[in-house]
C-alpha cells in the first residue's frame, strides 16, 4: 500500500475540549505553531460553541487573532449551528466544519435539536459559506455506533450523507465518536457511501477508545479515503458521550503509515517532541504510544 495521505490535526479543538484544566490561549497558539513546524497544513483550531457548553473553547475569537497568517495553512473551526457560523464568518476563517450525528438521541444531546433540524441548519450554513468564500465540510458523528442507541445502520448514515451532499460540501467525514468501530465496518460504510457520492472527498475521524482506531485508519485508507483526522499525543474525546476517550495519535499514525510506504509529509521527531511538550501543558501523560517508545531505532 503506497500513496499520500493528508492529516487534519484536531488536537487544538477535539484534543483539548474535554480537558478540565482550562488551557491558556498562549499555549493553544504554541501547540498550533508546533503542529505547523512539524509540517501540518490543515488544523482544526477551535469550535464556535457556547462557552457554558464547552468552556475550553471560550477563547475562539482571541485565538484566531493570534495565529500566524500563512497562505499555505488552512485553519478550520467547528460550528454547531448558525450562530456559531456567524461568529466564524466574522473572523474570515478559511474553513468551517459542521456535524450531524447519526442517531437522534446523540444528536439531541450534542446539538440540542433533531437530525432534521440539524440538516436544515446545514443547508443554510453551506449556502452562506459558499457565498462568502468559506470552505464548508461536514462530519457524520457516531457513524459506527452510538452510546445511547447502540448500533448505527449503514442505511441510516447513507440517508444523512445523501441529504448533506445536496448542499455541496467540500468534504464529508465519518466519525467513530466513541471508538466502537472495527475495520469491516469502515470498509463496508466507505464502500457503500462511495457509490452514492463518487465525486465528494471523504475523511475519517477515529477514536482509539477500544484499541481499534489505527486498524480502522488502515481500513479507511484501503477503502480510498485520502484524509484522516488525528490528534498529537492522542488527546481528546467528546464531552457529550460517556467514556469517549482519546483520538488516534498523530505521531503514532504517521509512524504506521510511513512504515507502510504511505507519505504524510510530516516530521515525526517534531511530532514526538510536541507530544512530550503537551504532557506538561495538560499536566498528565498523553495516551499516544510512540512518544514513549520512540521511532524505530534501527531502521535504514
C-alpha positions as MATLAB code, in Angstrom:
seq = 'XXXXXXXXXXXXXXXXXXXXXXXXXXXXXXXXXXXXXXXXXXXXXXXXXXXXXXXXXXXXXXXXXXXXXXXXXXXXXXXXXXXXXXXXXXXXXXXXXXXXXXXXXXXXXXXXXXXXXXXXXXXXXXXXXXXXXXXXXXXXXXXXXXXXXXXXXXXXXXXXXXXXXXXXXXXXXXXXXXXXXXXXXXXXXXXXXXXXXXXXXXXXXXXXXXXXXXXXXXXXXXXXXXXXXXXXXXXXXXXXXXXXXXXXXXXXXXXXXXXXXXXXXXXXXXXXXXXXXXXXXXXXXXXXXXXXXXXXXXXX';
ca = [
       0.000    0.000    0.000;
       1.592    3.246   -1.168;
       0.446    6.791   -1.796;
      -0.133   10.036    0.054;
      -2.499   10.811    2.918;
      -3.488   14.226    4.264;
      -3.813   14.617    8.020;
      -6.198   17.068    9.629;
      -4.750   17.924   13.044;
      -7.511   18.181   15.653;
      -5.619   18.463   18.946;
      -6.318   22.199   19.489;
     -10.077   21.588   19.300;
     -11.154   17.967   19.746;
      -7.991   17.205   21.664;
      -8.387   19.917   24.292;
     -12.155   20.365   24.509;
     -12.671   17.837   27.324;
      -9.716   18.880   29.485;
     -10.869   20.011   32.932;
      -7.962   22.417   33.290;
      -8.557   25.462   31.106;
      -5.612   25.674   28.738;
      -4.177   29.158   28.269;
      -4.731   30.732   24.867;
      -0.986   31.243   24.531;
      -0.420   27.517   24.983;
      -3.009   26.747   22.311;
      -1.207   29.098   19.949;
       2.079   27.367   20.784;
       0.516   23.956   20.067;
      -0.716   25.143   16.678;
       2.668   26.651   15.854;
       4.419   23.402   16.783;
       1.994   21.477   14.579;
       2.845   23.794   11.695;
       6.574   23.316   12.342;
       6.021   19.546   12.124;
       4.529   20.001    8.650;
       0.789   20.036    9.301;
      -1.035   22.322    6.909;
      -4.665   21.788    7.876;
      -5.545   22.301   11.540;
      -8.863   22.338   13.393;
      -8.098   25.124   15.816;
     -11.323   25.761   17.757;
     -15.087   25.453   17.892;
     -17.611   28.281   17.931;
     -19.882   26.975   20.643;
     -21.457   28.483   23.754;
     -18.750   28.799   26.444;
     -21.053   27.295   29.061;
     -21.331   24.137   26.950;
     -17.614   23.827   26.205;
     -15.644   26.233   28.446;
     -12.336   25.202   26.883;
     -13.353   26.869   23.600;
     -14.419   30.211   25.086;
     -11.388   31.973   23.584;
     -12.154   31.197   19.928;
     -12.042   34.783   18.666;
      -8.919   35.670   20.641;
      -7.143   32.520   19.498;
      -7.835   33.180   15.816;
      -6.498   36.733   16.155;
      -3.157   35.418   17.460;
      -2.475   32.739   14.848;
       0.178   33.296   12.180;
      -1.269   34.366    8.838;
       0.073   31.961    6.240;
      -1.432   31.244    2.821;
      -0.278   27.627    2.979;
      -2.167   26.891    6.221;
      -5.886   26.163    6.484;
      -7.399   26.890    9.886;
     -10.688   25.103   10.446;
     -13.322   25.888   13.056;
     -16.220   23.708   14.145;
     -19.702   25.219   14.155;
     -22.782   23.508   15.583;
     -25.468   25.980   14.474;
     -25.991   29.184   12.524;
     -24.938   31.405   15.417;
     -21.605   29.586   15.502;
     -21.254   30.086   11.759;
     -21.858   33.818   12.134;
     -19.017   34.029   14.649;
     -16.707   32.094   12.312;
     -17.680   34.188    9.297;
     -16.874   37.399   11.154;
     -13.287   36.188   11.542;
     -12.850   35.316    7.861;
     -11.769   31.765    8.739;
     -10.738   29.584    5.808;
     -12.808   26.506    6.604;
     -15.713   25.535    8.819;
     -16.761   22.057    9.848;
     -20.307   21.082   10.732;
     -21.623   17.960   12.455;
     -24.714   15.850   12.000;
     -24.886   12.919   14.413;
     -26.209    9.653   13.022;
     -28.571    8.928   15.942;
     -31.430   11.092   17.178;
     -30.568   10.746   20.864;
     -26.914   11.686   20.454;
     -27.710   14.492   18.020;
     -30.119   15.961   20.563;
     -27.527   15.736   23.357;
     -24.744   17.095   21.152;
     -26.639   19.897   19.412;
     -29.944   20.270   21.201;
     -32.088   19.688   18.101;
     -33.288   16.811   15.920;
     -31.392   15.427   12.946;
     -33.913   17.034   10.605;
     -33.429   20.440   12.225;
     -29.662   19.995   12.022;
     -29.868   19.172    8.324;
     -31.923   22.317    7.733;
     -29.283   24.387    9.521;
     -26.560   22.746    7.430;
     -28.296   23.713    4.189;
     -28.332   27.391    5.175;
     -24.773   27.362    6.503;
     -23.425   25.597    3.414;
     -25.137   28.110    1.131;
     -23.941   31.154    3.043;
     -20.411   29.794    3.461;
     -20.176   29.359   -0.292;
     -21.435   32.912   -0.807;
     -18.604   34.348    1.294;
     -15.838   32.007    0.092;
     -15.502   29.805    3.187;
     -14.957   26.102    2.612;
     -17.692   24.095    4.347;
     -17.260   20.438    5.212;
     -19.498   18.192    7.276;
     -18.885   15.191    9.521;
     -21.366   12.434   10.324;
     -20.846   11.814   14.040;
     -21.288    8.401   15.712;
     -21.292    6.843   12.250;
     -20.082    3.496   13.615;
     -22.076    3.280   16.828;
     -23.988    5.363   19.376;
     -23.553    5.282   23.171;
     -27.310    5.731   23.656;
     -28.951    3.816   20.790;
     -26.328    1.168   20.057;
     -25.593    0.001   16.512;
     -25.974    2.526   13.717;
     -27.119    1.090   10.407;
     -25.208    1.869    7.238;
     -28.546    2.764    5.656;
     -29.054    5.493    8.255;
     -25.635    7.007    7.569;
     -26.202    6.825    3.811;
     -29.520    8.638    4.171;
     -27.840   11.500    6.043;
     -24.966   11.598    3.558;
     -27.351   11.926    0.641;
     -29.048   14.863    2.353;
     -25.870   16.755    3.252;
     -24.387   16.099   -0.200;
     -27.198   18.122   -1.776;
     -25.606   21.294   -0.391;
     -22.204   20.686   -1.970;
     -19.788   20.178    0.947;
     -16.115   20.261    0.028;
     -15.707   17.038    2.024;
     -17.741   14.569    4.085;
     -16.220   12.943    7.161;
     -17.234    9.902    9.185;
     -16.504    9.916   12.898;
     -16.243    6.960   15.237;
     -17.029    9.343   18.061;
     -16.929    6.755   20.848;
     -14.366    4.359   19.358;
     -16.544    1.278   18.841;
     -15.971    0.683   15.127;
     -13.979   -2.133   13.552;
     -12.253   -2.359   10.142;
     -15.028   -4.337    8.455;
     -17.495   -1.587    9.354;
     -15.175    1.019    7.904;
     -14.738   -0.966    4.695;
     -18.467   -1.526    4.272;
     -19.528    2.026    5.101;
     -16.957    3.763    2.925;
     -17.656    1.354    0.065;
     -21.394    1.994    0.270;
     -21.094    5.753    0.574;
     -18.659    5.964   -2.306;
     -21.372    4.515   -4.554;
     -23.678    7.376   -3.539;
     -21.206   10.272   -3.761;
     -18.327    9.282   -6.047;
     -17.093   12.856   -6.515;
     -17.016   14.224   -2.943;
     -13.763   13.699   -0.984;
     -14.120   11.537    2.119;
     -12.419   11.882    5.503;
     -12.427    9.676    8.603;
     -12.119   10.535   12.289;
     -11.282    7.664   14.635;
     -11.012    7.360   18.384;
      -8.902    4.635   19.931;
     -11.162    4.017   22.927;
     -11.147    0.263   22.356;
      -7.801   -0.079   20.553;
      -9.310   -0.285   17.080;
      -8.555    3.259   15.893;
      -5.353    2.531   13.988;
      -6.737   -0.625   12.390;
      -9.726    1.430   11.292;
      -7.400    4.055    9.816;
      -5.715    1.392    7.700;
      -9.112    0.116    6.568;
     -10.157    3.650    5.606;
      -7.010    4.188    3.543;
      -7.505    0.819    1.846;
     -11.065    1.880    1.017;
      -9.799    5.023   -0.702;
     -10.095    7.694    1.998;
      -7.460   10.382    1.453;
      -7.755   12.426    4.670;
      -7.607   11.262    8.286;
      -8.108   13.228   11.479;
      -5.563   12.785   14.260;
      -4.540   14.487   17.487;
      -0.980   14.987   18.705;
      -0.473   12.815   21.773;
      -3.782   11.062   21.171;
      -5.594   13.504   23.451;
      -9.295   14.237   23.181;
     -12.814   12.955   23.451;
     -16.421   14.047   23.220;
     -17.782   15.823   26.328;
     -21.336   14.738   25.480;
     -20.741   10.974   25.330;
     -19.787    8.636   28.188;
     -16.275    7.139   28.107;
     -15.413    8.750   24.761;
     -11.659    8.737   25.214;
      -8.790    9.822   23.027;
      -8.300   10.294   19.319;
      -5.715    8.335   17.389;
      -2.344    9.998   17.956;
      -0.865   11.940   15.040;
       2.668   10.704   15.683;
       1.581    7.053   16.042;
      -0.426    7.305   12.827;
       2.442    8.939   10.931;
       4.813    6.202   12.101;
       2.455    3.444   10.987;
       1.673    4.984    7.625;
       5.340    5.717    6.964;
       6.320    2.107    7.636;
       3.597    1.114    5.170;
       5.059    3.320    2.449;
       2.364    5.999    2.732;
       3.644    9.571    2.796;
       2.212   12.290    5.022;
       4.929   14.918    4.641;
       5.255   15.302    8.413;
       8.327   15.396   10.655;
       7.977   12.505   13.089;
      10.591   13.679   15.570;
       8.955   17.089   15.880;
       5.596   15.424   16.474;
       7.118   13.280   19.233;
       8.723   16.355   20.799;
       5.370   18.145   20.697;
       3.649   15.196   22.387;
       6.231   15.399   25.205;
       5.692   19.151   25.476;
       1.927   18.661   25.524;
       2.176   16.431   28.607;
       3.450   19.432   30.511;
       0.578   21.583   29.281;
      -2.194   19.139   30.219;
      -0.234   18.012   33.312;
      -0.615   14.278   32.683;
       0.708   11.573   30.346;
      -0.770   11.556   26.848;
      -2.352    8.332   25.519;
      -0.131    8.025   22.428;
       2.494    5.265   22.462;
       5.181    6.482   20.056;
       6.208    9.344   22.341;
       7.026    6.685   24.937;
       8.714    4.117   22.688;
      10.319    6.416   20.101;
      10.882    5.842   16.405;
      12.245    2.511   15.129;
      15.871    2.777   16.316;
      17.432    0.508   13.701;
      15.544    1.487   10.571;
      17.620    2.079    7.484;
];
